[in-house]
């Protein structure tokens, strides 16, 4: 069951004009988190339930639970938070989720680099603060891309961190519209700019782990550049903050003869119990079919981005039409995004508990 817990808003402050940081206090349940994870919230708007995921921006050792939420044009949830929410209000959220992190070790002396675009800074900030606190011999380089100075979330906090960790933290701001003293730091982060950064500012050969969080085109360009300069797939962690394919999954066009027809016997394992139902092989995702059969399966974005609907396929085959959240090793182990999956066999068994 997708269990939601009540959180009380204990502090609200603006980090930029159209972004707010909420400090939250759980009223029930344990909300211990790992740096880089996110919370999935829900709220009714005019009788329609909306779910949205927002990353935790607090470090592990700060003793607080915080999320940063930037307003999206036309976004009901983000607009409500930025314009209406007050101290004392309550919100409903699922337990922290997500795998955008690596384990920390106080004996490690590693080199990290992170690329963040816009609100993609929120999970990176959590990772950055946790690493610098828990690995006193490690160093961290942040490349943060924004349109201009006025859109830099957490600008003052980042400056404070830079002064606190003077010898271990380097922050490079790349601004698209505002000019800077160094020409390299103006424009968009693309493959050419990455190559110059690696040549003049970042010793890519010493990097142990790279984090990328931001819009999809930027992430693809940076990931390709990192690999071209010697990093392996397992050294690169990514979190997508926007998708070119929002909403429900869209299947590729197929001929009538090639289309999957008929029905599938689907079995869902969740919270230790097992439920079975019949669903069509075409037209309905596994997540949609589960919900239609009164199974409270977890979800948020329905776009293959957030991984809230992640489950393990134990039997049968599915077609996953989009995947912006699972890493290659997870897919190899049988994990799927149920919001993007259609059955291809007469029987499938899916486990949400693994």
MILUM-84537 format. One record per residue: residue in one letter; x, y, z of N, C-alpha, C in turn. Coordinates in steps of 0.001 Angstrom, whole numbers, plus 524288, in hexadecimal, padded with zeros to 5 digits. Example, Ala and Ser with C-alpha at 12.3 -4.5 7.8 and 13.67 -1.06 7.14 Angstrom:
! residues 2
a833867E9C681E788300C7EE6C81E78833907F31C81E78
s832327F73681BA8835667FBDC81BE4832648001E81EBE
//
This chain:
! residues 354
x803487FB4E800008000080000800008036A804E280000
x801F3808B97FCE4804E780D9A7FCAB8036E810F68015A
x8062B81033805A1804C0812CB80A86806A38187580A90
x8032081BF580BC68046E8217980C4F8044A822F981212
x807E2826628138B8085882824818F18079D82E1181923
x8061282FE981DA1805188358181E5380A148384C82018
x80B5E83C7E81D6A80FD183FC181ECE80DDA8454181FE9
x80FE98479C8240680E7484CF082565812AA850B98238C
x8110D854E0820F9814B3858DC81F238166985C35823C4
x81B6E85C32824E881D7385F298295F8205C86414827B9
x821CB86478822BB8245D86939820E2823AC8699F81AFF
x8230586E69819268228786F7D81392826098741981247
x829908737280E8C82C998780280CEB82DE6877AE80720
x82E1787C2D804B382F4C87C937FF318353487C367FE64
x836BC879207FA7D83C45879037F91383D3787C677F446
x8396087CBA7F0C58391D8809D7EC9E833668822F7EC1D
x8324A885B27E88B82CF8887CC7E822828DF883927E746
x82A1C87FA27E4138262B87BB67E2C082799876437E4B8
x82A4F876037E91E82B99870FA7EB8282B98871857F16A
x829A786D847F4088291986DAE7F9AF82B88868D07FC15
x82D8F86969800CB82FA586502803CA82C0A864108086B
x82A1C85F4B808D2826B085DD680D1E829A485A6F810F7
x8293585BBF8160182B1D8585581A25826718556881C4E
x826FB8503D81CB78228F84CE181DFC823B88498C822C7
x81FB5848C4825F7820328458582A9C81C498410C82A3C
x81E1183C2C82A1A81A77837B9829DF817378375F82EDC
x812318364482E3080ED383559832B980E3282F91833CC
x80F9782C518301580F92826AA830E8813748243782D21
x8159881FCC82EA28193881D0882B4181EC181F1982BA2
x8226781BEE829B5827F081D48829B38296481F5682456
x82B2B8242C8241482C7E8268881F118325A8273281E77
x83546823458203783AE28236281F4A83BCB822E381969
x83F87825D08176684064825E3811CC846248252181089
x84725823DE80BAE84C71823AD8099F84D2A8287C8062E
x851B282ADE8066A852B182F838033C8516182E677FD89
x84EA4832277FB0784D3A831857F58C847D682F3A7F4AA
x8451E82D9C7F8CE83FE882B5F7F82C83BBC82F9B7F7BB
x836E082DF97F6A6832908319B7F5E482DC582FD67F8F1
x82A08833657F984824FE832397FBE5820BC832C17F7C0
x81CFB82F357F7DD8187682F8F7F46A813D8831947F79A
x811C8836157F60C80D6A838957F8C280859837AA7F5B1
x803F28381B7F86D7FEE5837FB7F5C77FB5183C207F823
x7F7CD83E147F4C97F3EA841DA7F6867EF81842097F28E
x7EAC1842E07F4837E6378435E7F1157E5AA848F87EF29
x7E4FD8498B7EA087E3E784E9B7E7AC7DEC884E1C7E4A4
x7DAC0850A77E6B27D5948507A7E4337D3CB84AE37E33A
x7D49A847997E7287D2C98423D7E6D27D66683E7A7E409
x7DACE8406D7E2107DE9483D0F7DF627E38283C947E2AC
x7E532837B27E3947E9F4836D87E69B7EEBD837817E31F
x7F24583AF77E4CA7F73783BAE7E2157FB9E839B87E58D
x7FF678371F7E3228040D8355B7E5E8808D0837C97E34F
x80C42839D07E6798110A83C307E477815A083AA77E7EC
x81A21839DE7E58081EDB8386A7E8608229E83D037E88C
x824BD83E0E7ED3B82884842497EDEC82D158404D7F131
x831BF841D27EFA28367783FCA7F22183783842597F763
x839B883F457FAD683B83841317FFE88408E844407FF11
x840DE848DE801508458684C1A80099848E784C6480583
x8471984A28809CB84A1E84A3A80EA884E568460880E99
x8529584714811598569D843218120A8550683F408163D
x8577383AA6816198561E83689819D8856ED8382D81F7B
x85AB683B878207285C3283CC1825D185A1A841F6827BB
x8566B8444F824DB85432849468268484FC08489E82A64
x84DA3843E982ABC84977842F082E82844348452E82CF4
x8438284664827ED83E8D8488C8261D83CFB845E182104
x838088467A81FA9835F98447C81AC28341E849258178F
x8369D84A0A813178355084E9180FD2834E084CF080A21
x8315984F8780752830F684EDD801AD830EC8543F7FF25
x8330A854887FA70832DC859587F76A82F15858AD7F2E2
x82B7985C577F23F8277085BDE7EE3982757860D87EAF7
x8289F860497E5F68287D864B97E26582347864C77DF76
x8210D8696F7DF0281C03869DD7DC6981C98868DF7D694
x81911865A67D48A818DA864737CEF581424867427CCAB
x814CF869C07C8378106F86C747C5BD80BEE868AB7C4CB
x80763869EC7C6F9802D78668E7C662802BB861F87CA13
x806A8861807CD5E806E885D197D0FE8039885E177D5D1
x7FF7885B147D6847FBE285BF07DAE77FE9C85B257E022
x801A2856EC7E09880408855A97E5A48084D859957E70A
x80BD285A937E3618102E85E1B7E49580E4A863AF7E56E
x80A29865487E2B6807FC86A857E3838057386AF37E8DC
x80291866EA7EA6780021866D97EF9A80440867557F3E1
x80881864637F35980C9A8648D7F75380F15869F27F788
x8105786C287F307813238711A7F2E380FD0875C37F474
x80AB1875797F3928076687A097F47F803F7879987F95A
x802ED874F17FB367FEDD8744F7FF32800B2871E18044D
x8042886E1A804098056086AFD808AE807DF86E5480CEC
x8068F86D0E811D78086D870088165680A4886C5981A9A
x80D3A86E9081E4080EE586B97822DA80A10869A3825BE
x80A2C864B482736805C486246829E38025585F108264D
x802B385FF78211F7FFB985CC581D6B801DA8573581D63
x7FE9B853A081BA18003184E2B81B6C8003184C40815C0
x803CE848A6814B3804468464380F8C804988406081036
x8031883D9280C1F80371837E180C2C807CA8362580885
x80B15832A180A7180F81830D68074D810B482B2480870
x812CF8288280477814BF823378052A81A368236A8078C
x81C1581EE3809398215C81E7F80B588255C8201A80735
x829ED82201808C582E018236F804FC82F6481EE18016E
x830358201B7FC778318281C357F886835C481E517F4FB
x837ED81ACC7F1BC83BB581C6C7EDD88411781A187EEB5
x843FD8197E7EA72849328171B7EAAD84D7181AB27E88D
x84C6581FCF7E8AA850288239F7E6B685431824D47EAF2
x8577F821057EC0E85B68821B47F03185F3F81D2C7F000
x8639181DD77F2B48673B819A27F3BD86866819BA7F997
x86A1B8154F7FB9E86B3B814EE8013586FEC8185A8029D
x86FBE81A9B807478742181DBE809298775981A9C80D16
x87C4381BFB80D7187FD5819578110E883B981D6A81309
x8840A81E09818318875F8222281A6888D25821508193F
x88EA081C84817AF8941981B7A816738955881CA8810BF
x8914981DBD80DA38922981EC48081A894728243380738
x897B3824818034B8999C829878016B898A7829BA7FB95
x893E582AE37FA088924B82A8A7F4948919E82FEF7F220
x8912682FD27ED028901B834987EA1288AD4834057E753
x88752837AD7E8678821B837987E6218815A83C647E2B1
x87E5183BB37DE8687CA18401E7DB67876CC83F977DA97
x873FE843FE7DAD486E5B843F37DA0686CE0848467D640
x8695F847057D2B48672384AD67CF1B8615F84B637D05E
x85F98850207D17785A1C851127D2B38580E855727CF49
x8533C854DC7CD95850B6858EA7CA8B84BBF85AB37CD2D
x84B5985FC57CE6F846A0861DF7D0D78454885F357D5F3
x8406385D577D66183EAD85AD47DB36841278557D7DC08
x8443B853B47D83F8472B84EE37D8F284B3F84F427DD3B
x84C02853E97DF5784FB18549A7E3A484DCA8521B7E8B2
x848A88514C7E9498469C84FA27EE66848EA84A767F04E
x848C38462B7ED4184B2E841687EF4085117841BC7EF74
x85365844AF7EBC685914845497EBBD85AEA8481B7F0A0
x857E784BEA7F2708595384EB57F7348596B84B057FBDA
x85599847867FC2785579843A28005985A4B8401F8001D
x85BA783E6C7FB6D8603A83B0F7FAB98653383DF57FC22
x865AB842B17FA2C86A58845DF7FB1486B53846AF800EF
x8674B84851803B9867E88495C80957869398446280C5D
x866CC8401580ADD867B983B2480D9786D3C8392D80CAB
x86F1383975807DF87454837AD806998787583AE880973
x877E4840048095887BCE8435B80BCF87BED842A4811B7
x877758414B8140B8773484060819A98794A83B0281B25
x877DB8371D8182287909831B2819A087E2482F9881762
x88055832348137E885508308681145889208351881174
x88BAC835E4815E788EF883A858169C893B583AD2812FE
x894E3836978104789958836B180CB0897A783715806FC
x8929A8374B80606890A383790800A68900483D367FEDB
x8900C83DF47F9AC88F3F843227F77188ABD842E07F389
x88842847567F2AF883828477F7EF94883A184C3D7EBF5
x8826F84B607E6F6881E984FA07E33587C5484FC37E13A
x879DC8544E7E19B87483855057DFB88747F858B47DB10
x87231856F17D6C38713785A3E7D24186B5685B2E7D20B
x869C78600C7D2DD86442861497D38486285864F77CF2B
x85EE0863297CBDD85D20866197C755857DD868AA7C853
x8577886DB27C7108529E870A77C79A8523C874B17C341
x84D91876F37C2AB84CE987B107BEC384FE687FF87C05F
x84F6A881787C55385219886207C734852DA885E37CD0E
x85540889E67CF308565B88A0E7D4CF85157889B17D7FA
x84D3388C357D6248485988C5E7D923845A1887177D98E
x8472E883577D652844AC87E327D677847ED87A167D94A
x84C1387BB47DBEE84F6E878017DEB984CF08769A7E3F8
x84AC0871EB7E45B84897870197E95384D0986F237ED3A
x84BFE870467F22A84FB386F497F674854D98723B7F5AF
x854A8876C07F3338597A879967F1FB85C9187AEF7F6E7
x859E887D1C7FAD185CB087EA87FF9885EBB879E380287
x85B9E875B8802AC85D5B871028056E8621D86E9D802BF
x8621B86EAE7FD9C8669786C9C7FABE86B7F86FDD7FBD0
x86AE6875057FC2586F5E878587FD598716787738802DA
x86DDC876668068286F748751880BD98726A86FEA80BFE
x8708086C1F8090F8731C86706808E9878808677C8066E
x878D786AAD8026287DE186B797FFD0881DA86DD680392
x8801C8717F806D5883A0873DF80AA8884FD8701880F0C
x8813E86CB6810688822B868F381498885F3864B0812E9
x8857A862F980E0C888D585EC480C0388C53860FD807B7
x88F50864DC8091089251867EE80555895F38649180202
x8985B860A28046089C3285D728019C899D68588F7FF23
x894D58578C8003989298852987FE5588DDB853497FACF
x88BD18580A7FA6D88732858FA7F73F8883E85D2C7F32B
x8875A85BC37EE42887C585F7D7E9F58826C860027E761
x88096864C57E69987B8B865B87E42887C52869057DF43
x87A73867077DADD87ACA869C67D5E08753B86AEC7D40C
x873E186FE67D3B086EC2871737D1C686F05872697CBE0
x86BAC86FB77C8FC86B2D870987C360866018736D7C277
x86631878307C0768618087B5A7BFBF8607187C2C7B9F1
x85BAE87B117B86485A4C87B3E7B2DC859EC880C67B0C0
x857BB884587B3DE856BD8899E7B1E685A3988DCC7B44F
x85BCA88D2B7B91F85F08891197BBB9864C18903F7BA66
x8676F894577B8EB86CFA893EF7B7A587033893637BCA2
x874B8890E07BC1C87840890247C08A87DCB8918D7BED9
x8813B892057C2B18869F893917C1988896188F927BE25
x887FB88A987BEDA88A648866C7BBC28866B884A37B7B2
x887AD885297B2BD88400883F37AE858820C87E577AEBC
x8855887ACA7B08A883E08754B7B0D487F21874717B44A
x87E58877E67B80C87A1B8773D7BBD1874FA879BD7B9FF
x874BB87B547B51C86FF287D877B2E086DFF879F67AE82
x868D7879367AE5086694875E77AA3A8640A871137AC7C
x8636386D347A931860F0868537AACE8650A864187ABAB
x863C0860677AF068674585C067AFFA86647857E67ABCD
x869E6857657A82D86981853757A41A86EA68507A7A3D1
x86F3384D2079FE7873DB849E279F85878C984D2E79EE7
x878808515D79BBB87D16854B079AE787EBD8576C79FF0
x87ADB8594E7A2DF87C2A85BFE7A7BC87E6C858247ABB9
x87C4A853677ABDD87E6784F6A7AF618841C84E467AE17
x8854684DD17A90C88AA584CB57A77288E5D850FB7A954
x88CB2855E77A8F688FF785A397AAC58907285A487B0B1
x88C2B859067B35C88C69858B87B9138903D854807BAC7
x89019850087B8298939884BB97B98D8994584CFD7B82C
x899FB850627B46D89F4A851D57B2DB8A1AA855E67B67D
x89E7A859A97B83B8A0A285E1D7BB1489F3785E547C0E1
x89AE685BD37C28E8990085CB07C7D889823857BB7CB10
x896ED8537A7C8928959784EB07CB698993284A4D7C9B3
x89BE1847F47CD7089F3E843767CC4989BCC83E9E7CBFA
x899BE83D997C76089602839557C6BF8987A834037C7D6
x89D96833937C7338A03982E907C8218A04082D0B7CDDD
x89F6C830DB7D14D89F7C82FAE7D6E8899FD82ED37D919
x895FF82F897D5E58909E82F2C7D7C788F14829817D8BC
x88CFB8287F7DD5D88B19823467DEB888557822907DD57
x882218269F7DE7187C898264F7DD6687A9982B827DB59
x8773782B3F7D769874D082FF17D53886EEA82FA17D5E8
x86C93833FD7D783866E8834617D808864E5838547D404
x860708370B7D19085DFC83AA17CDDC8583283AF77CF23
x8562E83FBD7CF998509B840687D09A84EC18455E7CDE1
x84AED844B07CA6A848F18492E7C79D845B48478A7C2F3
x844D784B107BF48841CC849D07BAA08446F8458F7B760
x8414B842917B4A48434483E057B1C18477383F547ADB6
x846D9843497AA5B84AF08445C7A6738503B845947A8EC
x85023848A37AD23854F6849F77AFCD85783845157B20E
x85453841BA7B4798566283CF87B6DE858DD839667B2D2
x85659838D97AE578586A835727AA4085DA98376E7A842
x85E1683C907A781862F783ECD7A5968675D83E157A98E
x8663383EF87AE7C86A3183E737B29786BC6838C57B343
x867FA8353A7B3578692B82FAF7B3F986CA882DBE7AF93
x86B6382F467AAC486E9982DB27A64D8741E82FD27A6C8
x87496834BA7A868879C08371E7A8F187CED8346E7AD37
x87A68833297B19687D218306E7B5D287F4682B317B3F5
x87C22828637B0FB87DE8823557AEF388242824067AAF3
x881BE828107A7AB885D6829157A3CB88B0B82A647A663
x88AC482C5C7AB2E88F8F82DD47ADF989134829BB7B1FD
x88F0A824FB7B18589136820A27B48188DFB81E647B8E5
x88999820DC7BA528867881EAE7BE918832C81A177BCAE
x882738164C7C01587F38811BF7BEE087997812C87C087
x8760480FA67BE62870758104D7BFA686F768101B7C57C
x8721A80C827C82A8711E80BD77CDC48731F8106D7D107
x8763B813D87CEC187824818717D1888747681D1E7D101
x8708381CA87CDB586D04821097CC8E8679E81FFA7CEC6
x865DA8236F7D2358609E823157D47C85D618279A7D259
x85884826797D0E28555382A9F7CE9E84FD582A9E7D0DD
x84D7A82F2D7D0D28481482FF17D28984599833D17CEC1
x8416B832287CC2183ED68356D7C84383AAE838C57CAD6
x83AAB83DDC7C9A5836D08416D7CBE38329B842FD7C80E
x8330E8415F7C33782F01842747BF5382F5183E4D7BB31
x82AF983D457B8AB82AD0839317B4B18285083B3A7AFBF
x82A4C839577AB61827F183AAF7A670823018379B7A564
x821B5834187A8FC81D21830CD7A84E819EC830CD7AD56
x8176B835237AE958147D8356D7B37480F808323F7B33A
x80D65831147B7CA8086482E6A7B813808D98289E7B71F
x80497826367B56D8046A8209B7B4C4807C181EE17B028
x8093D819F17B03D80C92817DD7AC25809C0817AC7A6F3
x80C90818F07A2D280A788189679D8B80D708145879A9D
x80A9C81072798AA80D1E80C32795E880E8880DD97905D
x8129B80B7478E5D8140C80C63788F980FC980A3178564
x80F0880CB8780F280B2C80ADF77D3E80CA08057477B46
x808C2801F777B02809A77FCAF7793C805867FB4677539
x806DD7F7A7771D1802F77F5A376E417FF317F23577146
x7FAA67F13C76EF57F6C07EE007719E7F8E57E894772AD
x7FBD07E67076EDB7FDE47E13476F7F802067E0F7773C7
x804F07E5577746E809317E5587783F807527E6AE77DAD
x802CF7E91377E26800F97EAD1783417FFDC7E62D786D4
x800D37E6E578BD57FF9B7E2E278FAE7F9BE7E2FD790B1
x7F74F7DE86790407F1B27DE35791257F09C7DA5379572
x7EBD07DA59797437EA527D6BB79B547EB037D90B7A0B8
x7EB237D5B97A4A87EB707D7727AA167EFCE7D4A67ACF2
x7F10D7D6BC7B1817F53F7D4B47B4D17F3337D3DF7BA56
x7F4D47CFA37BCBE7F3C07CECD7C2487F8307D1557C55F
x7F7077D5B27C7EE7FB027D8A57CACF7FA8D7D78D7D0A0
x7FEFE7D6A57D3197FF347D5D27D8C3802BB7D9F37DB24
x800B97DC967DF10803977E0C67E1B5804BC7DF2D7E751
x809A97DF877E8D880B417DEA47EE4480C907E3E57F0B0
x809EF7E53B7F50280ADA7EA447F77F809767E9E97FD38
x80CED7EBD38008780C217EBAA8063280B0A7E6268081E
x80D9A7E259805A980D317DCF68076A808627DA0D80594
x804D07DCAB802F28001D7DA1780101800497D9B07FB15
x7FD1F7D6237F8F17FD1B7D51F7F3597F7A57D5E27F11F
x7F7577D8C57ECCE7F25D7D9A77EA207F3077D8577E45D
x7EF087D5EC7E2047EF327D49B7DC7C7EA767D6E77D9B0
x7EB387D8547D4C87E6F47DA657D1AC7E8507D9A37CBE6
x7E4647DA307C8A17E5287D9C07C3067E5577DF367C0A4
x7E9167E00A7BD1D7E9AD7E51A7BA987EAD17E4587B4CF
x7E9967E82A7B18F7EAE27E7BA7ABFF7F0BB7E8567AB18
x7F28A7E6367A6BE7F80E7E6B97A5647F9437EBF67A2D3
x7F53F7EEC47A14D7F6207F3A279E897F2717F7D37A094
x7F4527FCB57A0A67F0EA801187A1F77F0F6802C07A79F
x7F2B97FF617AB267F2B9800967B0BC7F7F47FEF67B30C
x7FA75802857B5E57FF5C8011B7B87C7FE477FDAF7BD36
x802607FB1D7BEFF801DE7F7C77C39B800177FAEF7C85A
x802327FFA47C8F98009C802F97CD517FAD3804607CCF1
x7F916805F57C8577F39D807657C7A67F005802CF7C8CE
x7F18F7FE227C7067EE597F9867C7F97EE0E7F83D7CDCC
x7F26D7F8D67D0927F26E7F7D17D6337EEC17FB917D903
x7EF03800947D7997EBA6804767DA167E5EA803617D8D6
x7E4D1801E87D3F87DF71800B47D2747DD477FC0E7D57D
x7E0CB7F8AF7D75F7DF2B7F4277DA797DFC57F52E7E057
x7DF8D7FA347E1CD7DF7B7FBE47E7497E4677FA517EA4F
x7E8C27FA167E79E7EDC47F9357EA2D7F0747FE7F7EABD
x7F1E47FFE97EF7F7F4248050C7F08F7F9F7805027EF52
x7FB36804327EA56800A9803F27E8AC8031F8095E7E8E6
x8081B809B37EA4C80AA880ED67EAB980BC88112E7E560
x80B3A8164D7E4F080C8A8190C7E02280CF981ED27E152
x80F3C821AB7DDA580F568275A7DDFA80EFF829B47D891
x81344829887D58E8138082C887D0AF810AD829F67CC1C
x81058824DF7CC1680E1C821D27C7C2810FF822CA7C2A4
x815C8824887C2DE818CC825BC7BE2181DF4822C77BDE9
x81ECE81F177C173823AA81C2A7C16C8284C81F327C358
x82749823277C68C82B72826A27C85182CE8825C57CE07
x82907825227D16D82A16825797D70E82B5A8204E7D9AB
x829EF81BE17D75782ADF816957D96182771815237DE0F
x82386818597DF5982006817067E3A981D2D811E67E2A5
x81BFF810C97DDAE8190680C147DC5481C878075F7DB53
x821618079D7DCC58252D803717DBCB823757FE4E7DE5D
x823F87FA137DB7B822C07F4DC7DD77826407F0F27DAAC
x8262E7EC157DC878296D7E80E7DA1D826007E41B7D744
x827537E3177D26C824817DF4C7CF45826A47D9DA7D084
x823507D6957D2D6824F77D15A7D473823CB7CD3A7D058
x81FBE7CE1F7CD3A81E377CA457C94F81BB47CD0D7C4AF
x81CB57CB077BFFA81A797CD417BB4481DD97D1877B8E8
x81BBE7D4197B4EB81E857D8497B23F81AFE7DD057B1A3
x81D6A7E1AC7B1C881A957E6887B0E681DAF7E9E17AD1A
x81B047ED8B7AAB381D977F17D7A77D81DA27F6977AA91
x8224F7F8867ABCF822D57FD777AE9E8241E801AB7AA97
x82053805067A96E820EB8089E7A50A8243280D637A646
x8250B80E927AB3582869812F47ACAE82AEE811C07B1EA
x82FC0813707B28F83285812BA7B77E836688171E7B837
x8350F81ACA7BBA98389881F177BCF983A8B81EA67C299
x8396281A4E7C53883A7B81A027CACF83DD78155B7CC60
x83D24810E67C9DE8400180C357CB618454F80C077C8B2
x8492F80A427CB8884E51809907C93F84E9B804397C6A5
x85286803827C350852EE7FEB97C03C8530F7F9D97C3A9
x855DE7FA157C7FF856497F5747CB47851147F4147CDD1
x84DCB7F8067CED1848A67F6FB7D0FB845297F4397CD02
x8455E7F6087C82B842517F3827C407844267EDE47C347
x8493F7ED087C36884B5E7E7C47C2D3849897E4287C73B
x848A27E66E7CBCD846CA7E3547D03F840E07E26F7D023
x83E377E4AD7CC48838A77E3B97CBB18351C7E80D7CD91
x837477EC8A7CF18833FC7F0CA7D0FF8317D7F3BA7CC67
x82CBB7F57B7CD46829C07F82D7C93A827197FCF77CB91
x82571800797C82082227804E27C99E81C9F803837C7DE
x81937802577CB8E8141D800407CA28810C0804307C73A
x811EA8093F7C7C180EE280D2B7C4EB8102480D367BF1C
x8144680A6E7BD95815F980A687B828815BE805007B5AF
x81361801327B85E813AC7FBC47B6A180E7D7F99A7B4B0
x80EE47F6A77B06E80A837F3B57AE4B80C0C7EDF37AE2B
x808847EA677AF89809D97E4CF7AF8F80A847E2AB7AA13
x80E187DEF87A97C80EFA7DC6B7A47380DF07D6907A4B7
x80D217D48F7A96A80C177CEFB7AA0F806CE7CE3C7ACA6
x804E97C96B7ACA47FFB77C8477AEC07FF887C89A7B4B0
x8041D7C89E7B72C804567C8FD7BCE38090B7CC367BE77
x808497CFB67C23080C9A7D2A67C47580BFB7D2D47CA58
x810547D2DC7CD17810657D3697D2CD814207D7D07D433
x812247DB997D717815247E04F7D865815297E1197DE46
x819C97E2377E07181A6B7E2CB7E61A81C157E8607E76B
x818D47EB357EA3B81A207F0877EBF681D617F07D7F0F9
x81DD17EC087F38C820757EBD17F89D826537EB337F834
x828637EA187F39682E087E9387F300830CE7EE397F140
//
